[in-house]
Amino acid sequence: MKKIILSTLLLASFFLFTQCNSSKGTTAKATKGVKFIQADKLSTVLDRAEAEGKIVFIDFYATWCQPCKMMDKDVFSDKNIASFFNENFISYKVDAEKGFGPNIAALYNVRAYPTLVWVDTKGNVLEETVGGTYHTELMKLAEQALANSGQ
């Protein structure tokens, strides 16, 4: 009986692990910089942030957006930015023109790209900015979002 229970628990643990790392759960996008998770639902991201005691950073982008590409190449790849963001935030990149992105963008009234938004675990906006943002300004906004969250 103990072997059956143990086997069931191991199998359940394996299933949960693979689900959390599948495209239907949340996964970290493999990068050397800021680790953006992938998820089909904002609620999944908010739940993860709550479980980890972090707030959420959302990067709303469009594939044609040149400032968005600049931020990916020059800002989000910076090791200091990446270290700070990976330690303090659940980072979530949303293509605001495809899939589930337009619905999430509508929630936050996104009208231009990139739009960067920090939210608490309930989805309330703590800080936001529109347009390409370089290192110093991004860090200032990130620190202000943390201060606004009380963390």
VENZI-V333096 format. One record per residue. N is the residue number from 0. RES is the residue in one small letter. SS is DSSP state (@ for helix, = for strand, . for the rest). OMEGA is omega as a letter, one per 20 degrees, with the letter a starting at -180 (NA if undefined). D_FIRST is the distance of its C-alpha to the first C-alpha in Angstrom with 1 decimal. Layout:
BEGIN
n: (N & N)
res: (RES & RES)
ss: (SS & SS)
omega: (OMEGA & OMEGA)
d_first: (D_FIRST & D_FIRST)
END
This chain:
BEGIN
n: (0 & 1 & 2 & 3 & 4 & 5 & 6 & 7 & 8 & 9 & 10 & 11 & 12 & 13 & 14 & 15 & 16 & 17 & 18 & 19 & 20 & 21 & 22 & 23 & 24 & 25 & 26 & 27 & 28 & 29 & 30 & 31 & 32 & 33 & 34 & 35 & 36 & 37 & 38 & 39 & 40 & 41 & 42 & 43 & 44 & 45 & 46 & 47 & 48 & 49 & 50 & 51 & 52 & 53 & 54 & 55 & 56 & 57 & 58 & 59 & 60 & 61 & 62 & 63 & 64 & 65 & 66 & 67 & 68 & 69 & 70 & 71 & 72 & 73 & 74 & 75 & 76 & 77 & 78 & 79 & 80 & 81 & 82 & 83 & 84 & 85 & 86 & 87 & 88 & 89 & 90 & 91 & 92 & 93 & 94 & 95 & 96 & 97 & 98 & 99 & 100 & 101 & 102 & 103 & 104 & 105 & 106 & 107 & 108 & 109 & 110 & 111 & 112 & 113 & 114 & 115 & 116 & 117 & 118 & 119 & 120 & 121 & 122 & 123 & 124 & 125 & 126 & 127 & 128 & 129 & 130 & 131 & 132 & 133 & 134 & 135 & 136 & 137 & 138 & 139 & 140 & 141 & 142 & 143 & 144 & 145 & 146 & 147 & 148 & 149 & 150)
res: (m & k & k & i & i & l & s & t & l & l & l & a & s & f & f & l & f & t & q & c & n & s & s & k & g & t & t & a & k & a & t & k & g & v & k & f & i & q & a & d & k & l & s & t & v & l & d & r & a & e & a & e & g & k & i & v & f & i & d & f & y & a & t & w & c & q & p & c & k & m & m & d & k & d & v & f & s & d & k & n & i & a & s & f & f & n & e & n & f & i & s & y & k & v & d & a & e & k & g & f & g & p & n & i & a & a & l & y & n & v & r & a & y & p & t & l & v & w & v & d & t & k & g & n & v & l & e & e & t & v & g & g & t & y & h & t & e & l & m & k & l & a & e & q & a & l & a & n & s & g & q)
ss: (. & @ & @ & @ & @ & @ & @ & @ & @ & @ & @ & @ & @ & @ & @ & @ & @ & @ & @ & @ & . & . & . & . & . & . & = & = & . & . & . & . & . & . & . & = & = & = & . & . & . & @ & @ & @ & @ & @ & @ & @ & @ & @ & @ & @ & . & . & = & = & = & = & = & = & = & . & . & . & . & @ & @ & @ & @ & @ & @ & @ & @ & @ & @ & . & . & . & @ & @ & @ & @ & @ & @ & @ & @ & @ & @ & = & = & = & = & = & = & = & . & . & . & . & . & @ & @ & @ & @ & @ & @ & @ & . & . & . & . & . & . & . & = & = & = & = & = & . & . & . & . & . & = & = & = & = & = & = & . & . & . & . & @ & @ & @ & @ & @ & @ & @ & @ & @ & @ & @ & @ & @ & @ & @ & . & .)
omega: (r & r & r & r & r & r & r & r & r & r & r & r & r & a & r & r & a & r & a & a & r & a & r & r & r & r & r & r & a & r & r & a & r & r & r & r & r & r & r & a & r & a & r & r & r & r & r & r & r & a & a & r & a & r & a & r & r & r & r & a & r & a & a & a & a & r & r & r & r & a & r & a & a & a & a & r & a & a & r & r & a & a & a & a & a & r & a & a & r & a & a & a & a & r & a & a & a & r & a & a & a & r & r & r & r & r & a & r & a & a & a & a & i & r & a & a & r & a & r & a & r & r & r & a & r & a & r & r & r & r & r & a & a & a & a & a & r & r & r & r & r & r & r & r & r & r & r & a & a & r & NA)
d_first: (0.0 & 3.8 & 5.4 & 5.2 & 6.4 & 8.6 & 9.9 & 10.7 & 12.5 & 14.3 & 15.4 & 16.5 & 18.4 & 20.0 & 21.1 & 22.6 & 24.4 & 25.9 & 26.9 & 28.6 & 30.5 & 31.5 & 34.9 & 33.4 & 32.2 & 34.3 & 35.1 & 37.7 & 40.7 & 41.3 & 44.6 & 46.2 & 47.4 & 46.0 & 42.5 & 42.6 & 39.3 & 39.2 & 37.9 & 38.8 & 38.9 & 40.6 & 38.0 & 35.4 & 37.7 & 38.4 & 34.7 & 34.3 & 37.4 & 36.2 & 32.8 & 34.9 & 37.7 & 40.3 & 42.9 & 43.5 & 46.3 & 47.3 & 49.7 & 51.2 & 52.9 & 54.5 & 54.6 & 58.4 & 58.8 & 60.6 & 59.9 & 56.2 & 56.4 & 58.4 & 55.8 & 53.0 & 55.1 & 56.8 & 55.0 & 51.2 & 51.3 & 52.9 & 50.7 & 51.7 & 51.2 & 47.8 & 46.6 & 47.7 & 46.3 & 42.9 & 42.5 & 43.7 & 43.0 & 40.7 & 43.3 & 43.4 & 46.0 & 47.0 & 49.4 & 51.3 & 52.7 & 49.7 & 46.4 & 45.1 & 47.7 & 50.6 & 48.5 & 47.4 & 51.0 & 52.4 & 50.2 & 52.0 & 55.4 & 55.5 & 59.0 & 59.5 & 57.6 & 56.2 & 55.1 & 52.9 & 51.0 & 48.9 & 46.8 & 44.5 & 41.0 & 42.5 & 44.7 & 47.9 & 50.5 & 51.1 & 53.6 & 54.9 & 57.6 & 59.0 & 60.3 & 59.8 & 59.0 & 59.6 & 57.8 & 59.6 & 59.6 & 55.9 & 54.9 & 57.1 & 55.5 & 52.0 & 52.8 & 54.4 & 51.3 & 49.2 & 51.8 & 51.8 & 48.0 & 48.3 & 46.1)
END
